Amino acid sequence: MNHKKILVTGGAGFIGSHLCERLLNEGHEVLCLDNYFTGSKDNVIHLLNNPYFELIRHDVVHPFHVDVDEIYNLACPASPVHYQYNAIKTIKTSVMGAINMLGLAKRVRAKVLQASTSEVYGDPQVHPQPESYWGNVNPIGIRSCYDEGKRCAETLFMDYHRQNGVKIKIVRIFNTYGPRMNPNDGRVVSNFIVQALKGEDITIYGDGTQTRSFQYVDDLVEAMIRMMNTDDSFIGPVNTGNPGEFTMLELADLVVELTGSKSKIVFKPLPSDDPKQRKPDISLAKEKLDWEPKIALKDGLIQTIEYFDKLLK
């Protein structure tokens, strides 16, 4: 077993905490960096007694010096509620965070993985979205701080790779859900579950026919680790998501069924720049990572509902 020192930025976040846990289980030393803007100590509190786990409060917009073998750069608010709350902070986190982590990787010769996003495709005119698609992004809209921040981060990763030979990996993450999602982050899975568990009306924006593809967090973590371990010549970007497409109505019905809730479904107008459909083309991930999602929506929702049920009690 190859024991590595690994830095995870945004490590106390929803996805980061699952990644830290998995890396520790594989016998690595994990440095978890977070400023707790959207992450939380509660997500990693169960890891604190592990001698190979270190939790550091730090904001990636400021440089950070440490000797590590690998860096997973996840730091960034990732839901519209949070990234629009402080739009300038969001784009600074994406851009300055990328510069600082790439600078660190260059200095200590670490391999660095960027957690990019399906948002780089904007409101796609190609369906499903392959990695070769350049996207349809509004550069001046309310979601631009996130979309363009993440697009710029990919640019920086490519330029540090081409100019300085930094070993990089880029994954584009599609909608992910699971335990430790923030209950107030306005994402559809957590919204529906929280509303159902509280017996409140379930809010659907638009007519409910817009689609999303949901991957369970364990599937994503598996893909990220496989990507990090690929040959240095393969840098991506690689889509990681679940190509199973569900309408918002189907998701709401499933959540109501699994929670046994008496909630009614209500409809509200669609917010601006909200993509009508999202679906990853994962043929590259299948080919290069030998990866595809294994966890069915129903099974993942059961785990997630259980987590929220405990949280709300």
PyMOL commands that set and color helices and strands:
alter all, ss='L'
color gray80, all
select helices_A, chain A and resi 14-25+41-43+45-47+80-85+87-108+118-121+144-164+188-197+217-228+248-259+283-289+297-312
alter helices_A, ss='H'
color red, helices_A
select strands_A, chain A and resi 5-9+29-34+53-57+70-73+111-117+167-173+176-177+202-205+211-213+215-216+238-240+245-247+265-268
alter strands_A, ss='S'
color yellow, strands_A
deselect
rebuild
show_as cartoon
